[in-house]
C-alpha cells in the first residue's frame, strides 16, 4: 500500500505518490508555492485516482479494461494503466 498526496499549485491540483514528492519539488513539477491539501492510503494508482476524483465531485475512469490478476489472487487490475494488483503489486 502507498500513501498518496493531493497538492495544489497555481490553482490546479495534482495527485502524487508520497515517495515522489521531494523529487517533483526538485524538478519544479511541484512549485515553491505548492501546498499539500491532504494525504490518504491506496493500494494502486487507480484506487488513489478514484478516491481523489470522488473527493473532488468527479468520476474517475481507469485506462483500459480490468483483467483478473494473472497470479491467481482473484483481484482485478488495469494492465494498460498502472499494472498494479492490490494484492500482488506490480504485474510485469
N, C-alpha and C positions, 0 to 999 in steps of 0.2 A: 504494500500500500504506500502511496505517495501523499505528500501534502502539497496542495495547490494554493496559489495566492492570486487574488484579483487586485490589479494595480490600476490606478487612474493617473493618466499623464496627458496633459494638453486636451482635456475634455473627451478623452477616449479611455476605454477600459481594455485591459489585456489579462488573459488567463495564463499564468506561468507556474511551472513546477518549482517548488521552493528551492530545490538544489540547483536551479539555473539562474536564480535572481541576481546573484553577485556578478556572474559572467555577463548578463544582459545589461547591468548597470555599467560595467567596464566598457562595453562596446557601444553604449549610448542608446540601446534599444529601450531602456527604462531611463528617462532623463532625470536630472538632478531634482526637478520638481515633482517627481513621481511619488505617489502616496499609496501605501498598501491599504486597501479597503477592508479585506477580510481574508481568512485562510480556512481551508477545510480539507479533510482527508478524502481520497478517492482511489479506487483500485486501478482505473485505466483513464486515459485521456478522454475517451468518450463519456465515461461516467462523470468526470470533472466538468466537461463542457455542458452536459445535461443539467448538472446542478447549477452552474453559473447562469445558463440561459433561463432556468426556472426562476432563479432569484431576480433575474432581470425582466421577467414577464414575457419571455420569448420561448419558442420551441426549437430544440436542437435536433437536427437530422444528421446522423453519422454518415461518413463516407462509405459507400458500398453497401453490400448486403451482409447481414450477420451469418456466420457459419459456426457450427459446433467445433469446439476445440479439438484438434487432431490428437491430442494427448489423452482423450477419453474422459475428461473430468466432468463433462456434461454441461459446461458453461458456453454460451455463445460469445463470440468475439468478432471484431471487424478487421479482417486481414488487409483490406485496402485502406484502412485508417491507421490506428496506432499499432495494430497487430499484437495487442496485449490481451492476454486472457486474465480475468480477475483472479483465477486460482493458480495458473501456471506461469504467469509473467509473459515476457516477450516470446512470440512464436515465430521461428525463422522459416 
